Amino acid sequence: GEDVEQSLFLSVREGDSSVINCTYTDSSSTYLYWYKQEPGAGLQLLTYIFSNMDMKQDQRLTVLLNKKDKHLSLRIADTQTGDSAIYFCAETTYSGGGADGLTFGKGTHLIIQP
Amino acid sequence: DTAVSQTPKYLVTQMGNDKSIKCEQNLGHDTMYWYKQDSKKFLKIMFSYNNKELIINETVPNRFSPKSPDKAHLNLHINSLELGDSAVYFCASSQGLAGELFFGEGSRLTVL
């Protein structure tokens, strides 16, 4: 079955860039996602990328996709204390018949040091 | 207005009891899900319903029974609760583009 792997923890200093990495195994993945979970809350979609794209930028967020290596990364520029959360990578293979559910990674805990 | 709402938010119960968690979404979505998040924050899909029909049923004990009375509701009933059922259960919904899930705030179940 599909597998999505992420490091469990990342620690960065406030103001630095954070880069969270993810690898996946399903070569037919069509959409890849980054979700953010703050303490005591549900997951919220941060951004997503189609598999035919290499890069997507949205304000402080940059998503890079290397389809050959099945590697996805999320870069957060100028990391702030409010970015402290768990970041989940997820993938799906969209069959066109509706949502099939996502396969999530185990989540990366982003820790911000002052 | 809450898009995906779950009740109760917290549930503490004894082993062997039966309990239910309810979920409602007001987004007009066709698909709803139940996810389980364990103490290490690992997230696993349990069930998915599309237009009230079960479309994903992962390897979950048959003590767990989802019910979708209509497109806007997906409830989860758990029989004979066990210690290992302690977790946060998230309801989610989606429409159209696969994977853009909207999550509820979670229901934390503690089995003593």
gemmi code that builds the backbone of each chain (N, CA, C; Angstrom):
import gemmi

chains = {
    "A": [
        ("GLY", (0.815, -1.193, 0.000), (0.000, 0.000, 0.000), (0.854, 1.252, 0.000)),
        ("GLU", (0.164, 2.389, -0.071), (0.896, 3.654, -0.092), (1.546, 3.916, 1.243)),
        ("ASP", (2.663, 4.631, 1.202), (3.363, 4.991, 2.420), (3.861, 6.407, 2.276)),
        ("VAL", (3.765, 7.175, 3.360), (4.236, 8.553, 3.383), (5.105, 8.698, 4.629)),
        ("GLU", (6.342, 9.167, 4.415), (7.294, 9.254, 5.526), (7.726, 10.688, 5.768)),
        ("GLN", (7.831, 11.054, 7.045), (8.327, 12.367, 7.432), (9.165, 12.206, 8.686)),
        ("SER", (10.091, 13.155, 8.905), (10.780, 13.216, 10.190), (9.780, 13.649, 11.244)),
        ("LEU", (9.970, 13.182, 12.473), (8.982, 13.468, 13.505), (9.149, 14.849, 14.137)),
        ("PHE", (10.389, 15.370, 14.137), (10.628, 16.647, 14.809), (11.548, 17.522, 13.965)),
        ("LEU", (11.309, 18.846, 14.055), (12.206, 19.825, 13.448), (12.245, 21.020, 14.385)),
        ("SER", (13.456, 21.453, 14.719), (13.614, 22.602, 15.603), (14.339, 23.707, 14.838)),
        ("VAL", (13.764, 24.913, 14.843), (14.390, 26.052, 14.146), (14.307, 27.278, 15.029)),
        ("ARG", (15.177, 28.229, 14.737), (15.149, 29.499, 15.467), (14.130, 30.434, 14.808)),
        ("GLU", (13.502, 31.233, 15.643), (12.558, 32.227, 15.141), (13.258, 33.119, 14.127)),
        ("GLY", (12.602, 33.345, 13.000), (13.167, 34.187, 11.952), (13.894, 33.403, 10.873)),
        ("ASP", (14.324, 32.174, 11.193), (14.973, 31.338, 10.183), (13.919, 30.693, 9.285)),
        ("SER", (14.387, 30.030, 8.229), (13.482, 29.247, 7.382), (13.383, 27.828, 7.923)),
        ("SER", (12.190, 27.272, 7.816), (11.959, 25.863, 8.190), (11.741, 25.085, 6.901)),
        ("VAL", (12.354, 23.921, 6.815), (12.104, 23.048, 5.667), (11.681, 21.686, 6.191)),
        ("ILE", (10.457, 21.332, 5.878), (9.901, 20.052, 6.315), (9.833, 19.131, 5.091)),
        ("ASN", (10.401, 17.957, 5.228), (10.512, 17.033, 4.104), (9.574, 15.844, 4.227)),
        ("CYS", (9.241, 15.275, 3.082), (8.301, 14.154, 3.038), (8.659, 13.296, 1.828)),
        ("THR", (8.611, 11.994, 1.994), (8.748, 11.096, 0.850), (7.532, 10.183, 0.788)),
        ("TYR", (7.174, 9.796, -0.425), (6.014, 8.946, -0.603), (6.362, 7.838, -1.588)),
        ("THR", (5.568, 6.783, -1.593), (5.927, 5.627, -2.419), (5.026, 5.450, -3.630)),
        ("ASP", (3.816, 6.020, -3.596), (2.855, 5.750, -4.671), (3.154, 6.632, -5.873)),
        ("SER", (3.658, 6.040, -6.939), (4.048, 6.825, -8.117), (2.838, 7.373, -8.869)),
        ("SER", (1.644, 6.859, -8.549), (0.448, 7.380, -9.222), (-0.230, 8.479, -8.422)),
        ("SER", (0.430, 8.968, -7.375), (-0.129, 10.075, -6.585), (-0.389, 11.256, -7.492)),
        ("THR", (-1.554, 11.830, -7.365), (-1.889, 12.964, -8.230), (-1.920, 14.278, -7.479)),
        ("TYR", (-2.257, 14.232, -6.194), (-2.257, 15.436, -5.384), (-1.451, 15.186, -4.119)),
        ("LEU", (-0.685, 16.193, -3.749), (0.080, 16.113, -2.502), (-0.228, 17.344, -1.681)),
        ("TYR", (-0.318, 17.149, -0.373), (-0.863, 18.179, 0.500), (0.025, 18.413, 1.714)),
        ("TRP", (-0.102, 19.605, 2.239), (0.435, 19.904, 3.563), (-0.714, 20.408, 4.439)),
        ("TYR", (-0.897, 19.721, 5.557), (-1.879, 20.122, 6.547), (-1.153, 20.563, 7.815)),
        ("LYS", (-1.774, 21.491, 8.532), (-1.202, 21.996, 9.783), (-2.170, 21.692, 10.927)),
        ("GLN", (-1.632, 21.185, 12.024), (-2.466, 20.936, 13.197), (-1.883, 21.687, 14.397)),
        ("GLU", (-2.643, 22.656, 14.889), (-2.246, 23.363, 16.096), (-2.752, 22.597, 17.308)),
        ("PRO", (-2.160, 22.829, 18.479), (-2.546, 22.058, 19.675), (-4.044, 22.132, 19.948)),
        ("GLY", (-4.640, 20.970, 20.181), (-6.049, 20.916, 20.553), (-7.012, 21.186, 19.414)),
        ("ALA", (-6.522, 21.200, 18.195), (-7.387, 21.537, 17.055), (-7.320, 20.444, 15.998)),
        ("GLY", (-8.229, 20.535, 15.046), (-8.201, 19.633, 13.906), (-7.174, 20.096, 12.889)),
        ("LEU", (-7.002, 19.301, 11.838), (-6.047, 19.661, 10.796), (-6.657, 20.691, 9.865)),
        ("GLN", (-5.802, 21.585, 9.373), (-6.253, 22.572, 8.398), (-5.350, 22.497, 7.171)),
        ("LEU", (-5.958, 22.554, 6.007), (-5.171, 22.507, 4.782), (-4.351, 23.785, 4.656)),
        ("LEU", (-3.033, 23.604, 4.484), (-2.141, 24.754, 4.274), (-1.997, 25.044, 2.785)),
        ("THR", (-1.653, 24.014, 2.048), (-1.419, 24.165, 0.625), (-1.406, 22.781, -0.015)),
        ("TYR", (-1.537, 22.762, -1.345), (-1.441, 21.491, -2.048), (-0.789, 21.742, -3.398)),
        ("ILE", (-0.343, 20.660, -4.023), (0.319, 20.770, -5.318), (-0.108, 19.603, -6.186)),
        ("PHE", (-0.354, 19.879, -7.457), (-0.654, 18.809, -8.398), (0.641, 18.117, -8.777)),
        ("SER", (0.541, 16.875, -9.147), (1.758, 16.107, -9.433), (2.455, 16.570, -10.714)),
        ("ASN", (1.780, 17.387, -11.537), (2.446, 17.867, -12.753), (3.139, 19.217, -12.526)),
        ("MET", (3.195, 19.644, -11.270), (3.885, 20.895, -10.928), (5.172, 20.579, -10.181)),
        ("ASP", (6.141, 21.498, -10.281), (7.394, 21.328, -9.541), (7.432, 22.189, -8.289)),
        ("MET", (6.736, 23.312, -8.365), (6.847, 24.286, -7.290), (5.554, 25.070, -7.177)),
        ("LYS", (5.263, 25.457, -5.951), (4.127, 26.341, -5.717), (4.506, 27.268, -4.576)),
        ("GLN", (4.249, 28.560, -4.778), (4.585, 29.522, -3.728), (3.333, 30.268, -3.300)),
        ("ASP", (3.211, 30.451, -1.999), (2.066, 31.169, -1.445), (2.555, 31.927, -0.226)),
        ("GLN", (2.860, 33.212, -0.415), (3.365, 34.074, 0.645), (4.621, 33.456, 1.273)),
        ("ARG", (4.594, 33.109, 2.549), (5.815, 32.573, 3.181), (6.037, 31.092, 2.900)),
        ("LEU", (5.095, 30.462, 2.227), (5.182, 29.012, 1.998), (5.654, 28.706, 0.588)),
        ("THR", (6.604, 27.786, 0.481), (7.054, 27.291, -0.824), (7.008, 25.770, -0.777)),
        ("VAL", (6.308, 25.188, -1.736), (6.252, 23.732, -1.849), (7.078, 23.317, -3.051)),
        ("LEU", (7.961, 22.350, -2.837), (8.760, 21.797, -3.931), (8.428, 20.324, -4.089)),
        ("LEU", (8.228, 19.904, -5.329), (7.932, 18.501, -5.608), (8.949, 17.948, -6.583)),
        ("ASN", (9.608, 16.887, -6.173), (10.521, 16.145, -7.047), (9.842, 14.801, -7.306)),
        ("LYS", (9.166, 14.715, -8.447), (8.352, 13.536, -8.713), (9.219, 12.302, -8.958)),
        ("LYS", (10.395, 12.535, -9.522), (11.297, 11.407, -9.824), (11.718, 10.725, -8.529)),
        ("ASP", (12.057, 11.548, -7.529), (12.502, 11.001, -6.245), (11.341, 10.808, -5.273)),
        ("LYS", (10.136, 11.175, -5.677), (8.945, 11.097, -4.816), (9.218, 11.829, -3.508)),
        ("HIS", (9.656, 13.071, -3.635), (10.027, 13.879, -2.487), (9.279, 15.195, -2.544)),
        ("LEU", (8.678, 15.533, -1.423), (7.907, 16.772, -1.289), (8.485, 17.559, -0.115)),
        ("SER", (8.607, 18.868, -0.272), (9.079, 19.663, 0.863), (8.212, 20.901, 1.030)),
        ("LEU", (8.193, 21.377, 2.251), (7.480, 22.612, 2.589), (8.479, 23.541, 3.256)),
        ("ARG", (8.683, 24.708, 2.651), (9.575, 25.690, 3.240), (8.727, 26.833, 3.790)),
        ("ILE", (8.987, 27.169, 5.040), (8.312, 28.308, 5.681), (9.379, 29.361, 5.915)),
        ("ALA", (9.250, 30.490, 5.231), (10.224, 31.571, 5.391), (9.904, 32.371, 6.653)),
        ("ASP", (10.968, 32.924, 7.285), (10.789, 33.805, 8.435), (9.864, 33.154, 9.476)),
        ("THR", (10.253, 32.007, 9.966), (9.409, 31.226, 10.867), (9.073, 32.019, 12.132)),
        ("GLN", (7.789, 32.005, 12.476), (7.291, 32.724, 13.643), (6.796, 31.737, 14.700)),
        ("THR", (6.606, 32.231, 15.917), (6.133, 31.342, 16.987), (4.762, 30.759, 16.655)),
        ("GLY", (3.976, 31.489, 15.898), (2.658, 30.989, 15.506), (2.714, 29.832, 14.517)),
        ("ASP", (3.890, 29.567, 13.979), (4.050, 28.428, 13.064), (4.267, 27.129, 13.821)),
        ("SER", (4.433, 27.213, 15.105), (4.639, 26.017, 15.923), (3.399, 25.138, 15.849)),
        ("ALA", (3.563, 23.932, 15.322), (2.422, 23.038, 15.073), (2.967, 21.707, 14.576)),
        ("ILE", (2.047, 20.805, 14.274), (2.423, 19.558, 13.595), (2.030, 19.699, 12.136)),
        ("TYR", (2.947, 19.368, 11.243), (2.704, 19.498, 9.807), (2.632, 18.097, 9.203)),
        ("PHE", (1.502, 17.819, 8.561), (1.267, 16.515, 7.964), (1.365, 16.612, 6.447)),
        ("CYS", (2.155, 15.737, 5.893), (2.207, 15.535, 4.459), (1.138, 14.484, 4.129)),
        ("ALA", (0.481, 14.620, 2.989), (-0.540, 13.636, 2.607), (-0.588, 13.527, 1.092)),
        ("GLU", (-1.014, 12.370, 0.621), (-1.131, 12.181, -0.819), (-2.412, 11.426, -1.131)),
        ("THR", (-2.878, 11.594, -2.374), (-4.018, 10.832, -2.826), (-3.885, 10.569, -4.314)),
        ("THR", (-4.566, 9.550, -4.752), (-4.678, 9.261, -6.174), (-6.124, 9.518, -6.548)),
        ("TYR", (-6.369, 10.598, -7.242), (-7.726, 11.014, -7.547), (-8.234, 10.185, -8.709)),
        ("SER", (-9.278, 9.401, -8.456), (-9.768, 8.505, -9.495), (-10.809, 9.174, -10.374)),
        ("GLY", (-11.245, 10.383, -10.012), (-12.282, 11.070, -10.783), (-13.669, 10.703, -10.314)),
        ("GLY", (-13.766, 9.727, -9.440), (-15.077, 9.314, -8.949), (-15.399, 9.863, -7.591)),
        ("GLY", (-14.590, 10.795, -7.152), (-14.834, 11.340, -5.825), (-13.629, 11.129, -4.940)),
        ("ALA", (-13.714, 11.678, -3.760), (-12.581, 11.611, -2.841), (-12.363, 10.177, -2.381)),
        ("ASP", (-11.132, 9.720, -2.419), (-10.811, 8.361, -2.006), (-10.175, 8.311, -0.634)),
        ("GLY", (-9.978, 9.456, -0.049), (-9.277, 9.467, 1.228), (-7.803, 9.706, 1.011)),
        ("LEU", (-7.180, 10.284, 2.004), (-5.757, 10.600, 1.929), (-4.941, 9.599, 2.721)),
        ("THR", (-3.692, 9.443, 2.307), (-2.717, 8.741, 3.131), (-1.849, 9.809, 3.768)),
        ("PHE", (-1.833, 9.839, 5.089), (-1.080, 10.858, 5.814), (0.263, 10.319, 6.275)),
        ("GLY", (1.251, 11.195, 6.325), (2.481, 10.896, 7.035), (2.245, 10.985, 8.528)),
        ("LYS", (3.259, 10.680, 9.311), (3.097, 10.670, 10.761), (3.179, 12.071, 11.372)),
        ("GLY", (3.462, 13.070, 10.568), (3.479, 14.433, 11.078), (4.847, 14.846, 11.582)),
        ("THR", (5.232, 16.086, 11.292), (6.490, 16.665, 11.790), (6.140, 17.760, 12.794)),
        ("HIS", (6.632, 17.586, 14.020), (6.427, 18.599, 15.056), (7.446, 19.709, 14.821)),
        ("LEU", (6.975, 20.904, 14.490), (7.866, 22.044, 14.279), (7.985, 22.811, 15.582)),
        ("ILE", (9.218, 22.893, 16.088), (9.478, 23.555, 17.371), (10.265, 24.822, 17.084)),
        ("ILE", (9.774, 25.941, 17.609), (10.408, 27.228, 17.341), (11.191, 27.661, 18.578)),
        ("GLN", (12.459, 27.919, 18.380), (13.286, 28.415, 19.490), (13.409, 29.934, 19.400)),
        ("PRO", (13.331, 30.618, 20.535), (13.400, 32.090, 20.490), (14.795, 32.576, 20.101)),
    ],
    "B": [
        ("ASP", (-19.714, 30.457, 11.935), (-20.458, 29.195, 11.793), (-19.472, 28.036, 11.652)),
        ("THR", (-19.651, 27.007, 12.468), (-18.757, 25.862, 12.431), (-19.048, 25.030, 11.198)),
        ("ALA", (-18.019, 24.682, 10.431), (-18.216, 23.939, 9.202), (-18.418, 22.448, 9.487)),
        ("VAL", (-17.515, 21.865, 10.286), (-17.608, 20.466, 10.667), (-17.621, 20.426, 12.193)),
        ("SER", (-18.690, 19.947, 12.747), (-18.791, 19.944, 14.212), (-18.992, 18.529, 14.725)),
        ("GLN", (-18.310, 18.238, 15.807), (-18.380, 16.906, 16.416), (-18.817, 17.058, 17.870)),
        ("THR", (-19.575, 16.083, 18.335), (-19.941, 16.031, 19.755), (-19.915, 14.581, 20.224)),
        ("PRO", (-19.461, 14.352, 21.453), (-18.914, 15.346, 22.371), (-17.453, 15.645, 22.060)),
        ("LYS", (-16.920, 16.686, 22.643), (-15.510, 17.024, 22.456), (-14.630, 16.135, 23.349)),
        ("TYR", (-15.155, 15.794, 24.504), (-14.433, 14.917, 25.431), (-15.378, 13.820, 25.895)),
        ("LEU", (-14.821, 12.621, 26.028), (-15.631, 11.480, 26.447), (-14.748, 10.578, 27.299)),
        ("VAL", (-15.143, 10.374, 28.556), (-14.401, 9.488, 29.450), (-15.358, 8.385, 29.864)),
        ("THR", (-14.944, 7.137, 29.691), (-15.854, 6.031, 29.944), (-15.089, 4.800, 30.398)),
        ("GLN", (-15.819, 3.823, 30.866), (-15.209, 2.590, 31.352), (-15.106, 1.562, 30.232)),
        ("MET", (-14.148, 0.681, 30.385), (-14.027, -0.456, 29.453), (-15.331, -1.227, 29.398)),
        ("GLY", (-15.670, -1.687, 28.216), (-16.870, -2.510, 28.047), (-18.121, -1.721, 27.710)),
        ("ASN", (-18.074, -0.402, 27.917), (-19.243, 0.421, 27.597), (-19.370, 0.623, 26.082)),
        ("ASP", (-20.562, 1.104, 25.690), (-20.821, 1.481, 24.299), (-21.006, 2.990, 24.248)),
        ("LYS", (-20.396, 3.632, 23.246), (-20.517, 5.088, 23.130), (-20.636, 5.497, 21.665)),
        ("SER", (-21.170, 6.696, 21.463), (-21.295, 7.237, 20.103), (-20.699, 8.641, 20.031)),
        ("ILE", (-20.152, 8.947, 18.861), (-19.681, 10.297, 18.555), (-20.447, 10.751, 17.320)),
        ("LYS", (-20.927, 12.000, 17.371), (-21.719, 12.502, 16.246), (-20.934, 13.552, 15.474)),
        ("CYS", (-21.224, 13.630, 14.190), (-20.566, 14.610, 13.335), (-21.567, 15.185, 12.343)),
        ("GLU", (-21.470, 16.486, 12.165), (-22.336, 17.174, 11.210), (-21.513, 18.178, 10.435)),
        ("GLN", (-21.773, 18.282, 9.133), (-21.091, 19.310, 8.344), (-22.138, 20.141, 7.593)),
        ("ASN", (-21.885, 21.450, 7.566), (-22.827, 22.357, 6.894), (-22.218, 22.955, 5.624)),
        ("LEU", (-21.280, 22.210, 5.038), (-20.585, 22.688, 3.836), (-21.217, 22.176, 2.553)),
        ("GLY", (-22.195, 21.302, 2.675), (-22.811, 20.727, 1.481), (-21.937, 19.682, 0.802)),
        ("HIS", (-20.951, 19.148, 1.511), (-20.050, 18.160, 0.931), (-20.729, 16.808, 0.763)),
        ("ASP", (-20.195, 16.033, -0.204), (-20.753, 14.708, -0.456), (-20.054, 13.603, 0.319)),
        ("THR", (-18.856, 13.865, 0.774), (-18.052, 12.801, 1.370), (-17.657, 13.165, 2.787)),
        ("MET", (-17.784, 12.186, 3.676), (-17.399, 12.388, 5.076), (-16.531, 11.232, 5.535)),
        ("TYR", (-15.702, 11.512, 6.539), (-14.689, 10.557, 6.977), (-14.629, 10.511, 8.505)),
        ("TRP", (-14.114, 9.386, 8.991), (-13.635, 9.294, 10.362), (-12.167, 8.912, 10.337)),
        ("TYR", (-11.373, 9.698, 11.097), (-9.961, 9.421, 11.283), (-9.705, 9.207, 12.766)),
        ("LYS", (-8.701, 8.366, 13.056), (-8.275, 8.147, 14.438), (-6.856, 8.674, 14.595)),
        ("GLN", (-6.634, 9.495, 15.626), (-5.286, 9.997, 15.911), (-4.852, 9.466, 17.277)),
        ("ASP", (-3.751, 8.708, 17.288), (-3.313, 8.095, 18.541), (-2.469, 9.065, 19.363)),
        ("SER", (-1.935, 8.554, 20.462), (-1.215, 9.428, 21.400), (0.068, 9.992, 20.796)),
        ("LYS", (0.586, 9.336, 19.769), (1.795, 9.852, 19.104), (1.440, 10.795, 17.964)),
        ("LYS", (0.166, 11.102, 17.831), (-0.352, 12.015, 16.797), (-0.410, 11.373, 15.413)),
        ("PHE", (-0.232, 10.048, 15.346), (-0.346, 9.398, 14.046), (-1.816, 9.332, 13.654)),
        ("LEU", (-2.085, 9.610, 12.377), (-3.459, 9.753, 11.895), (-3.777, 8.633, 10.916)),
        ("LYS", (-4.885, 7.939, 11.155), (-5.260, 6.857, 10.244), (-6.727, 6.955, 9.874)),
        ("ILE", (-7.003, 6.749, 8.590), (-8.398, 6.776, 8.168), (-9.098, 5.511, 8.647)),
        ("MET", (-10.339, 5.676, 9.054), (-11.134, 4.527, 9.487), (-12.220, 4.230, 8.455)),
        ("PHE", (-13.012, 5.254, 8.156), (-14.153, 5.065, 7.258), (-14.320, 6.297, 6.385)),
        ("SER", (-14.942, 6.071, 5.220), (-15.341, 7.177, 4.374), (-16.707, 6.871, 3.782)),
        ("TYR", (-17.567, 7.866, 3.771), (-18.894, 7.733, 3.177), (-19.034, 8.775, 2.078)),
        ("ASN", (-19.579, 8.339, 0.948), (-19.887, 9.242, -0.145), (-21.375, 9.133, -0.441)),
        ("ASN", (-22.095, 10.243, -0.312), (-23.553, 10.216, -0.508), (-24.221, 9.107, 0.292)),
        ("LYS", (-23.866, 9.002, 1.520), (-24.420, 8.053, 2.497), (-23.990, 6.612, 2.255)),
        ("GLU", (-23.106, 6.380, 1.298), (-22.662, 5.003, 1.055), (-21.224, 4.822, 1.500)),
        ("LEU", (-20.958, 3.696, 2.143), (-19.616, 3.403, 2.633), (-18.690, 3.144, 1.450)),
        ("ILE", (-17.581, 3.905, 1.350), (-16.643, 3.666, 0.251), (-15.254, 3.296, 0.745)),
        ("ILE", (-14.902, 3.628, 1.941), (-13.624, 3.192, 2.511), (-13.914, 2.581, 3.869)),
        ("ASN", (-13.414, 1.393, 4.063), (-13.566, 0.727, 5.355), (-12.243, 0.047, 5.656)),
        ("GLU", (-11.380, 0.771, 6.360), (-10.060, 0.230, 6.649), (-10.166, -0.879, 7.693)),
        ("THR", (-9.038, -1.496, 7.970), (-9.033, -2.604, 8.920), (-9.326, -2.066, 10.313)),
        ("VAL", (-10.584, -2.072, 10.629), (-11.049, -1.547, 11.908), (-11.884, -2.643, 12.558)),
        ("PRO", (-11.738, -2.864, 13.867), (-12.572, -3.891, 14.508), (-14.058, -3.649, 14.258)),
        ("ASN", (-14.822, -4.721, 14.138), (-16.240, -4.517, 13.839), (-17.026, -4.010, 15.042)),
        ("ARG", (-16.330, -3.706, 16.135), (-16.967, -3.000, 17.247), (-17.265, -1.545, 16.848)),
        ("PHE", (-16.601, -1.082, 15.791), (-16.805, 0.282, 15.314), (-17.814, 0.235, 14.176)),
        ("SER", (-18.903, 0.969, 14.313), (-19.899, 0.971, 13.249), (-20.288, 2.403, 12.919)),
        ("PRO", (-19.968, 2.841, 11.692), (-20.386, 4.174, 11.264), (-21.816, 4.128, 10.755)),
        ("LYS", (-22.481, 5.287, 10.873), (-23.836, 5.389, 10.317), (-24.003, 6.774, 9.729)),
        ("SER", (-24.526, 6.824, 8.513), (-24.729, 8.099, 7.842), (-26.209, 8.248, 7.495)),
        ("PRO", (-26.976, 8.915, 8.354), (-28.411, 9.056, 8.073), (-28.694, 9.955, 6.864)),
        ("ASP", (-27.804, 10.893, 6.600), (-27.901, 11.750, 5.416), (-26.517, 12.291, 5.100)),
        ("LYS", (-26.420, 13.028, 3.993), (-25.098, 13.481, 3.525), (-24.387, 14.371, 4.534)),
        ("ALA", (-25.139, 15.036, 5.372), (-24.544, 16.014, 6.275), (-24.117, 15.417, 7.613)),
        ("HIS", (-24.406, 14.163, 7.828), (-24.130, 13.548, 9.133), (-23.419, 12.207, 8.986)),
        ("LEU", (-22.427, 12.016, 9.846), (-21.757, 10.718, 9.916), (-21.436, 10.468, 11.380)),
        ("ASN", (-22.087, 9.459, 11.937), (-21.899, 9.139, 13.351), (-21.042, 7.892, 13.488)),
        ("LEU", (-20.389, 7.791, 14.635), (-19.527, 6.629, 14.898), (-19.955, 6.006, 16.214)),
        ("HIS", (-20.353, 4.751, 16.144), (-20.751, 4.036, 17.350), (-19.686, 2.989, 17.665)),
        ("ILE", (-19.315, 2.914, 18.938), (-18.281, 1.962, 19.338), (-18.840, 1.071, 20.446)),
        ("ASN", (-18.831, -0.225, 20.211), (-19.296, -1.193, 21.206), (-18.128, -1.737, 22.020)),
        ("SER", (-18.434, -2.162, 23.234), (-17.455, -2.887, 24.069), (-16.093, -2.196, 24.066)),
        ("LEU", (-16.068, -0.979, 24.508), (-14.848, -0.174, 24.435), (-13.671, -0.837, 25.140)),
        ("GLU", (-12.487, -0.698, 24.525), (-11.246, -1.244, 25.059), (-10.272, -0.110, 25.325)),
        ("LEU", (-9.255, -0.402, 26.164), (-8.268, 0.624, 26.504), (-7.614, 1.212, 25.248)),
        ("GLY", (-7.347, 0.343, 24.280), (-6.670, 0.774, 23.054), (-7.508, 1.676, 22.161)),
        ("ASP", (-8.776, 1.827, 22.501), (-9.625, 2.731, 21.711), (-9.415, 4.183, 22.125)),
        ("SER", (-8.695, 4.412, 23.207), (-8.418, 5.783, 23.648), (-7.628, 6.509, 22.568)),
        ("ALA", (-8.149, 7.634, 22.120), (-7.546, 8.381, 21.011), (-8.382, 9.628, 20.789)),
        ("VAL", (-7.940, 10.436, 19.828), (-8.780, 11.539, 19.358), (-9.362, 11.123, 18.014)),
        ("TYR", (-10.650, 11.214, 17.893), (-11.341, 10.822, 16.663), (-11.755, 12.096, 15.925)),
        ("PHE", (-11.322, 12.180, 14.674), (-11.628, 13.357, 13.867), (-12.608, 12.983, 12.767)),
        ("CYS", (-13.613, 13.817, 12.645), (-14.522, 13.751, 11.508), (-14.021, 14.763, 10.476)),
        ("ALA", (-14.222, 14.458, 9.210), (-13.823, 15.380, 8.152), (-14.794, 15.252, 6.986)),
        ("SER", (-14.798, 16.256, 6.126), (-15.623, 16.182, 4.920), (-14.861, 16.776, 3.751)),
        ("SER", (-15.300, 16.414, 2.546), (-14.682, 16.955, 1.333), (-15.707, 16.957, 0.207)),
        ("GLN", (-15.404, 17.758, -0.801), (-16.279, 17.851, -1.979), (-15.422, 18.147, -3.204)),
        ("GLY", (-15.722, 17.521, -4.292), (-15.000, 17.849, -5.510), (-13.560, 17.399, -5.463)),
        ("LEU", (-12.621, 18.351, -5.488), (-11.200, 18.046, -5.536), (-10.819, 17.110, -4.412)),
        ("ALA", (-10.260, 16.013, -4.788), (-9.936, 14.992, -3.792), (-8.943, 15.527, -2.795)),
        ("GLY", (-9.209, 15.270, -1.577), (-8.235, 15.502, -0.546), (-8.335, 16.811, 0.182)),
        ("GLU", (-9.096, 17.784, -0.337), (-9.195, 19.011, 0.448), (-10.184, 18.740, 1.567)),
        ("LEU", (-9.662, 18.256, 2.657), (-10.495, 17.857, 3.785), (-10.694, 19.009, 4.749)),
        ("PHE", (-11.894, 19.076, 5.255), (-12.201, 20.025, 6.321), (-12.453, 19.189, 7.571)),
        ("PHE", (-11.643, 19.449, 8.586), (-11.707, 18.644, 9.799), (-12.534, 19.308, 10.892)),
        ("GLY", (-13.172, 18.463, 11.694), (-13.747, 18.924, 12.947), (-12.642, 19.102, 13.965)),
        ("GLU", (-13.018, 19.524, 15.156), (-12.020, 19.801, 16.192), (-11.586, 18.557, 16.956)),
        ("GLY", (-12.233, 17.457, 16.683), (-11.824, 16.206, 17.317), (-12.652, 15.880, 18.549)),
        ("SER", (-12.754, 14.602, 18.817), (-13.422, 14.105, 20.034), (-12.428, 13.220, 20.756)),
        ("ARG", (-12.032, 13.660, 21.953), (-11.014, 12.902, 22.702), (-11.711, 11.859, 23.550)),
        ("LEU", (-11.469, 10.596, 23.217), (-12.065, 9.468, 23.945), (-11.027, 8.865, 24.881)),
        ("THR", (-11.364, 8.766, 26.139), (-10.500, 8.131, 27.131), (-11.241, 6.950, 27.730)),
        ("VAL", (-10.643, 5.772, 27.607), (-11.258, 4.555, 28.144), (-10.466, 4.127, 29.375)),
        ("LEU", (-11.141, 4.031, 30.495), (-10.478, 3.691, 31.761), (-10.640, 2.214, 32.107)),
    ],
}
model = gemmi.Model(1)
for chain_id, residues in chains.items():
    chain = gemmi.Chain(chain_id)
    for i, (resn, *xyz) in enumerate(residues, 1):
        res = gemmi.Residue()
        res.name, res.seqid = resn, gemmi.SeqId(i, " ")
        for name, pos in zip(("N", "CA", "C"), xyz):
            atom = gemmi.Atom()
            atom.name, atom.element = name, gemmi.Element(name[0])
            atom.pos, atom.b_iso = gemmi.Position(*pos), 0.0
            res.add_atom(atom)
        chain.add_residue(res)
    model.add_chain(chain)
structure = gemmi.Structure()
structure.add_model(model)
structure.setup_entities()
